[in-house]
C-alpha cells in the first residue's frame, strides 16, 4: 500500500516539491554558512519524495548547542511559510475521503518543515 501511495504522491506533485527542496539545498550548500541548512533541505526532499512508510522522530540526544539557534533561523527564513503550506494543503486534501491519506502525509511533514534540526526520518 505504501508503494501505491508513494506513486500517486509523486505523480500529483511530490516529484516537483522534492525538486524544489533539492534546488534550495544545493543553493544553500554553495556557502559555508548555508551547509547545515542545505542538509536539512535534502532531508525534506527525501521525505517529500517518498512520504508513505516514513516517520519523523526527534533525536534529543544528538542535538548540539546550535540546534535551537539554527531552528530559530530556519523558522524565520522560510520554515514557517513551508509549514503553513503543508497545513493548507493538508486541510484541503482532508475535505475528501480519498485525500485523507495524503493529508496525513502533509500533516506529518509540518514538524519537520517547521524545525528540522534535531529530527530524523526513519523508515
C-alpha positions, -999 to 999 in steps of 0.1 A, spaced: 0 0 0 29 23 7 42 18 -28 9 28 -44 5 58 -21 41 70 -30 35 66 -67 3 86 -66 20 112 -44 49 115 -69 25 119 -99 4 145 -81 32 169 -72 56 152 -49 83 150 -75 83 187 -82 82 195 -44 112 173 -39 130 190 -68 123 224 -51 138 212 -18 168 198 -37 174 230 -56 171 250 -24 195 226 -7 221 230 -35 218 268 -34 223 268 4 253 245 2 271 269 -21 280 289 10 298 276 40 273 290 64 244 275 45 256 239 45 237 229 77 205 244 62 211 227 29 214 193 46 180 199 62 166 207 27 180 174 15 163 156 44 130 173 35 135 164 -2 139 128 8 107 125 28 87 147 4 96 123 -25 86 91 -6 65 101 24 44 69 29 61 44 52 84 71 67 83 86 102 97 118 116 113 112 151 131 135 175 166 128 185 173 150 215 205 132 225 222 141 192 212 178 191 240 202 196 240 236 213 234 253 180 203 234 170 179 257 188 195 287 172 195 271 138 159 261 142 150 297 150 169 310 119 152 283 98 118 292 113 122 329 105 137 324 70 111 301 54 103 273 78 70 289 90 59 295 54 67 259 44 49 245 74 19 267 67 18 254 31 18 218 43 -10 228 67 -31 244 39 -26 215 15 -33 190 43 -66 208 52 -76 209 15 -69 173 10 -87 163 42 -120 176 27 -124 144 7 -122 108 18 -98 99 -10 -75 128 1 -72 117 37 -40 96 34 -23 124 15 -35 150 41 -19 128 68 14 129 49 12 167 48 4 169 85 34 146 92 57 170 73 47 200 94 70 194 124 100 187 101 93 217 79 89 239 110 120 229 129 142 203 112 172 204 134 171 176 159 147 154 139 154 124 118 135 105 91 132 67 97 116 40 77 
